[in-house]
Amino acid sequence: MTEKLYYNDAYLEKSKAHVLAVKERYDDEHSALILDKTIFFPTGGGQPGDIGTITSLAEGASTSNKDAPYSASVPKTIEISNTIIQRTATGREDIYHLYPSSDDGVISQWAKARTSVEIVLDFSRRYRLMRMHTALHVLCAVVPYPVTGGAIRIDKSHLDFDTSAGGTLDKAQITEKLNALVKQNFTVTTYTLKAADFLEKRRHMPSLVRTASVSPPVDAAGNIRLVQIGPQSNLIDLQACGGTHVRALGEIDFITVKKIENKGKHNRRVRLTID
């Protein structure tokens, strides 16, 4: 199982790791690299997977297999075009870093020697996704309806709301409320609860899971991750989420609601972007 360094620090731009395995020909064009740890976030919860580069270390790699030491005379860099998560039949989660299958000849040797590599994230892209993802949490705080779907993208993002309880959504009013919260620069923190504790908390706070069709993220230890905006004494938003977020709302800068669309009798799609 891959250690998820992005949960410890979403701002890490580079790190070192060891290659555990290679899955050749994951699809027609890509193979997958599995590492012992990663800063690359895999596609999930509406957030796209990270991209970047992985380079073998020319000075030689430390390895737990002392019978097969590895020393790379020339470093090799591969482009990672996407990161996804795969669950095995036993429930183990592997994070696949997808690279061009044309590099299989060299990369297959990495796994045999547990090659040490440097991971470099396309952080400008990730940081914008972090800001976008956090902006959607703020949107949840402003629009008090159940969420029926959503997507996070570089240029624009959206959430769909079930407004069957009544009421209307006004683009200008929502934009004003969003930026009033951003301006106060509330902190964004994360913590985990054991599944039983989470279920008990959810009985009193159903909004912990805003999208009914999506199961809350559960880690290997059976814990559920929560993202909280604001202090407990002035709680802005609290919900289960497995994505990456900024540390404070001021980092989002400015949110603009671009459009509110009808997607059914009671379904409304709120599209937004950030400066």
Contacts in CASP RR format, 6 or more apart in sequence:
PFRMAT RR
TARGET T0000
AUTHOR 0000-0000-0000
METHOD contacts of the structure
MODEL  1
MTEKLYYNDAYLEKSKAHVLAVKERYDDEHSALILDKTIFFPTGGGQPGD
IGTITSLAEGASTSNKDAPYSASVPKTIEISNTIIQRTATGREDIYHLYP
SSDDGVISQWAKARTSVEIVLDFSRRYRLMRMHTALHVLCAVVPYPVTGG
AIRIDKSHLDFDTSAGGTLDKAQITEKLNALVKQNFTVTTYTLKAADFLE
KRRHMPSLVRTASVSPPVDAAGNIRLVQIGPQSNLIDLQACGGTHVRALG
EIDFITVKKIENKGKHNRRVRLTID
1 92 0 8 1.000
1 93 0 8 1.000
1 94 0 8 1.000
1 220 0 8 1.000
2 20 0 8 1.000
2 34 0 8 1.000
2 35 0 8 1.000
2 36 0 8 1.000
2 37 0 8 1.000
2 38 0 8 1.000
2 93 0 8 1.000
2 94 0 8 1.000
2 95 0 8 1.000
3 36 0 8 1.000
3 37 0 8 1.000
3 38 0 8 1.000
4 37 0 8 1.000
4 38 0 8 1.000
4 95 0 8 1.000
5 12 0 8 1.000
5 15 0 8 1.000
5 37 0 8 1.000
5 38 0 8 1.000
5 39 0 8 1.000
6 12 0 8 1.000
6 38 0 8 1.000
6 39 0 8 1.000
6 40 0 8 1.000
6 41 0 8 1.000
6 244 0 8 1.000
7 190 0 8 1.000
7 225 0 8 1.000
10 126 0 8 1.000
10 130 0 8 1.000
10 244 0 8 1.000
10 245 0 8 1.000
10 246 0 8 1.000
11 247 0 8 1.000
12 39 0 8 1.000
12 121 0 8 1.000
13 39 0 8 1.000
13 120 0 8 1.000
13 121 0 8 1.000
13 123 0 8 1.000
14 39 0 8 1.000
14 118 0 8 1.000
14 119 0 8 1.000
14 120 0 8 1.000
14 121 0 8 1.000
15 37 0 8 1.000
15 38 0 8 1.000
15 39 0 8 1.000
15 118 0 8 1.000
15 119 0 8 1.000
16 57 0 8 1.000
16 116 0 8 1.000
16 117 0 8 1.000
16 118 0 8 1.000
16 119 0 8 1.000
17 35 0 8 1.000
17 36 0 8 1.000
17 37 0 8 1.000
17 38 0 8 1.000
17 116 0 8 1.000
17 117 0 8 1.000
17 119 0 8 1.000
18 35 0 8 1.000
18 36 0 8 1.000
18 61 0 8 1.000
18 62 0 8 1.000
18 63 0 8 1.000
18 64 0 8 1.000
18 114 0 8 1.000
18 115 0 8 1.000
18 116 0 8 1.000
18 117 0 8 1.000
19 33 0 8 1.000
19 34 0 8 1.000
19 35 0 8 1.000
19 36 0 8 1.000
19 110 0 8 1.000
19 111 0 8 1.000
19 113 0 8 1.000
19 114 0 8 1.000
19 115 0 8 1.000
19 117 0 8 1.000
20 34 0 8 1.000
20 35 0 8 1.000
20 36 0 8 1.000
20 111 0 8 1.000
20 114 0 8 1.000
21 33 0 8 1.000
21 34 0 8 1.000
21 94 0 8 1.000
21 111 0 8 1.000
22 31 0 8 1.000
22 32 0 8 1.000
22 33 0 8 1.000
22 34 0 8 1.000
22 104 0 8 1.000
22 107 0 8 1.000
22 108 0 8 1.000
22 110 0 8 1.000
22 111 0 8 1.000
23 31 0 8 1.000
23 32 0 8 1.000
23 34 0 8 1.000
23 96 0 8 1.000
24 31 0 8 1.000
24 101 0 8 1.000
24 104 0 8 1.000
24 108 0 8 1.000
25 31 0 8 1.000
25 101 0 8 1.000
25 104 0 8 1.000
26 32 0 8 1.000
26 96 0 8 1.000
26 98 0 8 1.000
29 100 0 8 1.000
29 101 0 8 1.000
30 81 0 8 1.000
30 82 0 8 1.000
30 98 0 8 1.000
30 99 0 8 1.000
30 100 0 8 1.000
30 101 0 8 1.000
31 98 0 8 1.000
31 99 0 8 1.000
31 100 0 8 1.000
31 101 0 8 1.000
31 103 0 8 1.000
31 104 0 8 1.000
31 107 0 8 1.000
32 84 0 8 1.000
32 86 0 8 1.000
32 96 0 8 1.000
32 97 0 8 1.000
32 98 0 8 1.000
32 99 0 8 1.000
33 54 0 8 1.000
33 78 0 8 1.000
33 80 0 8 1.000
33 96 0 8 1.000
33 97 0 8 1.000
33 98 0 8 1.000
33 99 0 8 1.000
33 107 0 8 1.000
33 110 0 8 1.000
34 94 0 8 1.000
34 95 0 8 1.000
34 96 0 8 1.000
34 97 0 8 1.000
34 111 0 8 1.000
35 54 0 8 1.000
35 95 0 8 1.000
35 97 0 8 1.000
35 117 0 8 1.000
35 119 0 8 1.000
38 83 0 8 1.000
38 95 0 8 1.000
38 97 0 8 1.000
38 119 0 8 1.000
39 50 0 8 1.000
39 119 0 8 1.000
39 121 0 8 1.000
40 49 0 8 1.000
40 50 0 8 1.000
40 52 0 8 1.000
40 80 0 8 1.000
40 83 0 8 1.000
40 95 0 8 1.000
40 97 0 8 1.000
40 119 0 8 1.000
40 121 0 8 1.000
41 47 0 8 1.000
41 49 0 8 1.000
41 50 0 8 1.000
41 83 0 8 1.000
41 126 0 8 1.000
41 243 0 8 1.000
41 244 0 8 1.000
42 49 0 8 1.000
42 50 0 8 1.000
42 83 0 8 1.000
42 84 0 8 1.000
42 85 0 8 1.000
42 95 0 8 1.000
42 96 0 8 1.000
43 49 0 8 1.000
43 82 0 8 1.000
43 83 0 8 1.000
43 84 0 8 1.000
43 85 0 8 1.000
44 85 0 8 1.000
44 242 0 8 1.000
44 243 0 8 1.000
45 152 0 8 1.000
45 214 0 8 1.000
45 241 0 8 1.000
45 242 0 8 1.000
45 243 0 8 1.000
46 150 0 8 1.000
46 151 0 8 1.000
46 152 0 8 1.000
47 129 0 8 1.000
47 133 0 8 1.000
47 152 0 8 1.000
47 243 0 8 1.000
47 244 0 8 1.000
48 82 0 8 1.000
48 129 0 8 1.000
48 152 0 8 1.000
48 153 0 8 1.000
49 82 0 8 1.000
49 83 0 8 1.000
49 84 0 8 1.000
50 80 0 8 1.000
50 83 0 8 1.000
50 121 0 8 1.000
50 122 0 8 1.000
50 125 0 8 1.000
50 126 0 8 1.000
51 79 0 8 1.000
51 80 0 8 1.000
51 81 0 8 1.000
51 82 0 8 1.000
51 83 0 8 1.000
51 122 0 8 1.000
51 125 0 8 1.000
52 79 0 8 1.000
52 80 0 8 1.000
52 119 0 8 1.000
52 120 0 8 1.000
52 121 0 8 1.000
52 122 0 8 1.000
53 77 0 8 1.000
53 78 0 8 1.000
53 79 0 8 1.000
53 80 0 8 1.000
53 119 0 8 1.000
53 120 0 8 1.000
54 77 0 8 1.000
54 78 0 8 1.000
54 80 0 8 1.000
54 97 0 8 1.000
54 99 0 8 1.000
54 117 0 8 1.000
54 118 0 8 1.000
54 119 0 8 1.000
54 120 0 8 1.000
55 75 0 8 1.000
55 76 0 8 1.000
55 77 0 8 1.000
55 78 0 8 1.000
55 117 0 8 1.000
55 118 0 8 1.000
55 120 0 8 1.000
56 72 0 8 1.000
56 75 0 8 1.000
56 76 0 8 1.000
56 77 0 8 1.000
56 110 0 8 1.000
56 115 0 8 1.000
56 116 0 8 1.000
56 117 0 8 1.000
57 72 0 8 1.000
57 75 0 8 1.000
57 115 0 8 1.000
57 116 0 8 1.000
57 117 0 8 1.000
57 118 0 8 1.000
58 72 0 8 1.000
58 73 0 8 1.000
58 74 0 8 1.000
58 75 0 8 1.000
60 70 0 8 1.000
60 71 0 8 1.000
60 72 0 8 1.000
60 116 0 8 1.000
61 70 0 8 1.000
61 71 0 8 1.000
61 72 0 8 1.000
61 113 0 8 1.000
61 114 0 8 1.000
61 115 0 8 1.000
61 116 0 8 1.000
61 117 0 8 1.000
62 116 0 8 1.000
63 69 0 8 1.000
63 70 0 8 1.000
63 113 0 8 1.000
63 114 0 8 1.000
63 115 0 8 1.000
63 116 0 8 1.000
64 114 0 8 1.000
65 113 0 8 1.000
65 114 0 8 1.000
68 112 0 8 1.000
68 113 0 8 1.000
68 114 0 8 1.000
69 113 0 8 1.000
70 113 0 8 1.000
70 114 0 8 1.000
70 115 0 8 1.000
70 116 0 8 1.000
72 115 0 8 1.000
76 103 0 8 1.000
76 106 0 8 1.000
76 107 0 8 1.000
78 99 0 8 1.000
78 100 0 8 1.000
78 103 0 8 1.000
78 107 0 8 1.000
79 99 0 8 1.000
79 100 0 8 1.000
80 97 0 8 1.000
80 98 0 8 1.000
80 99 0 8 1.000
81 98 0 8 1.000
81 99 0 8 1.000
81 100 0 8 1.000
82 98 0 8 1.000
83 95 0 8 1.000
83 96 0 8 1.000
83 97 0 8 1.000
83 98 0 8 1.000
84 95 0 8 1.000
84 96 0 8 1.000
84 98 0 8 1.000
85 93 0 8 1.000
85 94 0 8 1.000
85 95 0 8 1.000
85 96 0 8 1.000
86 93 0 8 1.000
86 94 0 8 1.000
86 95 0 8 1.000
86 96 0 8 1.000
87 93 0 8 1.000
87 94 0 8 1.000
88 94 0 8 1.000
92 220 0 8 1.000
93 220 0 8 1.000
99 107 0 8 1.000
109 115 0 8 1.000
110 117 0 8 1.000
125 154 0 8 1.000
126 244 0 8 1.000
127 246 0 8 1.000
128 154 0 8 1.000
128 274 0 8 1.000
129 152 0 8 1.000
129 154 0 8 1.000
129 244 0 8 1.000
130 244 0 8 1.000
130 245 0 8 1.000
130 246 0 8 1.000
131 246 0 8 1.000
131 251 0 8 1.000
131 252 0 8 1.000
131 253 0 8 1.000
131 274 0 8 1.000
132 152 0 8 1.000
132 153 0 8 1.000
132 154 0 8 1.000
132 157 0 8 1.000
132 274 0 8 1.000
133 152 0 8 1.000
133 157 0 8 1.000
133 243 0 8 1.000
133 244 0 8 1.000
133 245 0 8 1.000
134 188 0 8 1.000
134 229 0 8 1.000
134 245 0 8 1.000
134 246 0 8 1.000
134 249 0 8 1.000
134 251 0 8 1.000
134 252 0 8 1.000
135 157 0 8 1.000
135 178 0 8 1.000
135 252 0 8 1.000
135 255 0 8 1.000
135 272 0 8 1.000
135 274 0 8 1.000
136 150 0 8 1.000
136 152 0 8 1.000
136 157 0 8 1.000
136 159 0 8 1.000
136 272 0 8 1.000
137 188 0 8 1.000
137 227 0 8 1.000
137 229 0 8 1.000
137 237 0 8 1.000
137 239 0 8 1.000
137 241 0 8 1.000
137 245 0 8 1.000
138 178 0 8 1.000
138 181 0 8 1.000
138 182 0 8 1.000
138 229 0 8 1.000
138 236 0 8 1.000
138 237 0 8 1.000
138 249 0 8 1.000
138 252 0 8 1.000
138 255 0 8 1.000
139 159 0 8 1.000
139 174 0 8 1.000
139 178 0 8 1.000
139 255 0 8 1.000
139 270 0 8 1.000
139 272 0 8 1.000
140 147 0 8 1.000
140 159 0 8 1.000
140 210 0 8 1.000
140 237 0 8 1.000
140 239 0 8 1.000
141 181 0 8 1.000
141 229 0 8 1.000
141 236 0 8 1.000
141 237 0 8 1.000
142 174 0 8 1.000
142 177 0 8 1.000
142 178 0 8 1.000
142 181 0 8 1.000
143 159 0 8 1.000
143 161 0 8 1.000
143 169 0 8 1.000
143 174 0 8 1.000
143 270 0 8 1.000
145 161 0 8 1.000
145 162 0 8 1.000
145 163 0 8 1.000
145 165 0 8 1.000
146 161 0 8 1.000
146 162 0 8 1.000
146 210 0 8 1.000
146 211 0 8 1.000
146 212 0 8 1.000
147 159 0 8 1.000
147 160 0 8 1.000
147 161 0 8 1.000
147 162 0 8 1.000
147 210 0 8 1.000
147 211 0 8 1.000
147 212 0 8 1.000
148 160 0 8 1.000
148 161 0 8 1.000
148 162 0 8 1.000
148 211 0 8 1.000
148 212 0 8 1.000
148 213 0 8 1.000
148 267 0 8 1.000
149 159 0 8 1.000
149 160 0 8 1.000
149 211 0 8 1.000
149 213 0 8 1.000
150 157 0 8 1.000
150 158 0 8 1.000
150 159 0 8 1.000
150 160 0 8 1.000
150 211 0 8 1.000
151 157 0 8 1.000
151 158 0 8 1.000
155 273 0 8 1.000
156 258 0 8 1.000
156 271 0 8 1.000
156 272 0 8 1.000
156 273 0 8 1.000
157 271 0 8 1.000
157 272 0 8 1.000
157 273 0 8 1.000
158 269 0 8 1.000
158 270 0 8 1.000
158 271 0 8 1.000
158 272 0 8 1.000
159 269 0 8 1.000
159 270 0 8 1.000
160 263 0 8 1.000
160 267 0 8 1.000
160 268 0 8 1.000
160 269 0 8 1.000
160 270 0 8 1.000
161 169 0 8 1.000
161 267 0 8 1.000
161 268 0 8 1.000
161 269 0 8 1.000
161 270 0 8 1.000
162 266 0 8 1.000
162 267 0 8 1.000
163 169 0 8 1.000
163 266 0 8 1.000
163 267 0 8 1.000
163 268 0 8 1.000
164 265 0 8 1.000
164 266 0 8 1.000
166 266 0 8 1.000
169 260 0 8 1.000
169 268 0 8 1.000
169 270 0 8 1.000
171 257 0 8 1.000
171 258 0 8 1.000
171 259 0 8 1.000
171 260 0 8 1.000
172 257 0 8 1.000
174 257 0 8 1.000
174 270 0 8 1.000
175 255 0 8 1.000
175 256 0 8 1.000
175 257 0 8 1.000
178 255 0 8 1.000
178 257 0 8 1.000
178 272 0 8 1.000
179 254 0 8 1.000
179 255 0 8 1.000
181 236 0 8 1.000
181 249 0 8 1.000
182 249 0 8 1.000
182 250 0 8 1.000
182 252 0 8 1.000
182 253 0 8 1.000
182 254 0 8 1.000
182 255 0 8 1.000
183 250 0 8 1.000
184 249 0 8 1.000
185 248 0 8 1.000
185 249 0 8 1.000
185 250 0 8 1.000
186 229 0 8 1.000
186 230 0 8 1.000
186 231 0 8 1.000
186 234 0 8 1.000
186 236 0 8 1.000
186 248 0 8 1.000
186 249 0 8 1.000
187 229 0 8 1.000
187 230 0 8 1.000
187 231 0 8 1.000
187 247 0 8 1.000
187 248 0 8 1.000
188 227 0 8 1.000
188 228 0 8 1.000
188 229 0 8 1.000
188 230 0 8 1.000
188 245 0 8 1.000
188 246 0 8 1.000
188 247 0 8 1.000
188 248 0 8 1.000
188 249 0 8 1.000
189 227 0 8 1.000
189 228 0 8 1.000
189 230 0 8 1.000
190 225 0 8 1.000
190 226 0 8 1.000
190 227 0 8 1.000
190 228 0 8 1.000
190 245 0 8 1.000
191 225 0 8 1.000
191 226 0 8 1.000
191 228 0 8 1.000
192 219 0 8 1.000
192 223 0 8 1.000
192 224 0 8 1.000
192 225 0 8 1.000
192 226 0 8 1.000
193 201 0 8 1.000
193 223 0 8 1.000
193 224 0 8 1.000
193 226 0 8 1.000
194 222 0 8 1.000
194 223 0 8 1.000
194 224 0 8 1.000
195 218 0 8 1.000
195 222 0 8 1.000
195 223 0 8 1.000
195 224 0 8 1.000
198 208 0 8 1.000
198 216 0 8 1.000
198 224 0 8 1.000
198 226 0 8 1.000
198 240 0 8 1.000
201 208 0 8 1.000
202 208 0 8 1.000
202 209 0 8 1.000
205 238 0 8 1.000
207 238 0 8 1.000
207 239 0 8 1.000
208 216 0 8 1.000
208 226 0 8 1.000
208 238 0 8 1.000
208 239 0 8 1.000
208 240 0 8 1.000
209 216 0 8 1.000
209 239 0 8 1.000
209 240 0 8 1.000
210 239 0 8 1.000
216 224 0 8 1.000
216 240 0 8 1.000
217 224 0 8 1.000
217 225 0 8 1.000
217 240 0 8 1.000
217 241 0 8 1.000
217 242 0 8 1.000
217 243 0 8 1.000
218 224 0 8 1.000
219 225 0 8 1.000
224 240 0 8 1.000
225 240 0 8 1.000
225 241 0 8 1.000
225 242 0 8 1.000
226 238 0 8 1.000
226 239 0 8 1.000
226 240 0 8 1.000
226 241 0 8 1.000
227 237 0 8 1.000
227 238 0 8 1.000
227 239 0 8 1.000
227 240 0 8 1.000
227 241 0 8 1.000
227 242 0 8 1.000
227 243 0 8 1.000
227 245 0 8 1.000
228 235 0 8 1.000
228 237 0 8 1.000
228 238 0 8 1.000
229 235 0 8 1.000
229 236 0 8 1.000
229 237 0 8 1.000
229 238 0 8 1.000
229 249 0 8 1.000
230 236 0 8 1.000
230 237 0 8 1.000
246 252 0 8 1.000
252 274 0 8 1.000
253 274 0 8 1.000
253 275 0 8 1.000
254 274 0 8 1.000
254 275 0 8 1.000
255 272 0 8 1.000
255 273 0 8 1.000
255 274 0 8 1.000
256 272 0 8 1.000
256 273 0 8 1.000
256 274 0 8 1.000
256 275 0 8 1.000
257 270 0 8 1.000
257 271 0 8 1.000
257 272 0 8 1.000
258 271 0 8 1.000
258 272 0 8 1.000
258 273 0 8 1.000
259 269 0 8 1.000
259 270 0 8 1.000
259 271 0 8 1.000
260 268 0 8 1.000
260 269 0 8 1.000
260 270 0 8 1.000
260 271 0 8 1.000
261 268 0 8 1.000
261 269 0 8 1.000
261 271 0 8 1.000
262 268 0 8 1.000
262 269 0 8 1.000
263 269 0 8 1.000
END
